[in-house]
Amino acid sequence: MTKLNERQEKFAQNVAKGLSKTQAAIEAGYSPKNAGRAGIMMSGKNHPKIQARIEELQKRAANKMVHILRQFLLRLQEVKQQGCM
């Protein structure tokens, strides 16, 4: 995959974190006046590399959360078995 420029990468990270496309564009350094349009354009089908990066970041975050939840549930089960609950 071709590397994104700095603002595109920041935009992708912000969208993956849950910011709106407009807010993600502003945080990435785009003008607030044009951020709405920039956000729509960068997340559209004309920029598949940005879309792929957003999906990659979201998948990574989801996998991390699954791992954390598994660890939490295992610890909870251990506590329950010890009779501490």
N, C-alpha and C positions, 0 to 999 in steps of 0.2 A: 504494500500500500504506500502511495506517495505521502510524504509527510505534509501535514497541514501547517499553514503559517501560524504565527503566535496568536493572533486574534481569533482565527478559526479554532485552534485548539482550546483556547480559553472559553470560547462560545460553547463548544461541545462539552467541556467539563461543567459549565454552568447549567446547561440544559439537563445533563445527566444528574446533576444535584437536585433538579426539580424547579429551577427558575423558569419563568415564562421565557419565550423566545425573545421578546422585546427586552426584558430585564437582563437576560443572558448576553444579548448583544451590547447593551450599555456597559455591563460589567467587563466585557471583553474589549472595550475601548471604542465602540462605535458611537457616533453622535446620537444623543437622545432624540434629536429631530428625525433621524433616519433609522433609528434602531428597530422600529417595528417592521419596516420593509426589509432591512438587512437580516433580521431574524427569520422572516418568512422565506427569503431567498436562500439563506444558508441551510435551512432545514428542508428545502424542496428537492425535487428529483434531479435538478441540475447540479447538485452537489452531493453525489453519492458517497464521497470520501468522508464528508462531515457526518452524514447520517450513519455510516458504518462505525465511525469513531464514537458517536453517541451511544449506539447499540453496544459496542465493546465495553465502554465505561459502565453502562447500566448493568450489563451481564456480570462484569467483574464485581460490582457493588452487591448484586443479588447473591452471587456465590459466596462472597464474604459474609453476608448476613446469614445465609443458610448455615455456614460453618459456626458462626457465633451462637446461633440458636441451638444447634446440635450440642455444642459444648455446654450451654446453659441447661438443656434438658437432661443431659447425662449427669451433671452436677446435682440437679434437682432430684433425679432418681436416686443418686447415692445418699443424699440427705434423707430422703423418704425411707430408704432401706435401713438407715441407721436409727430410725425411729425418732428423729428430731423434729418431725413435722406434726 
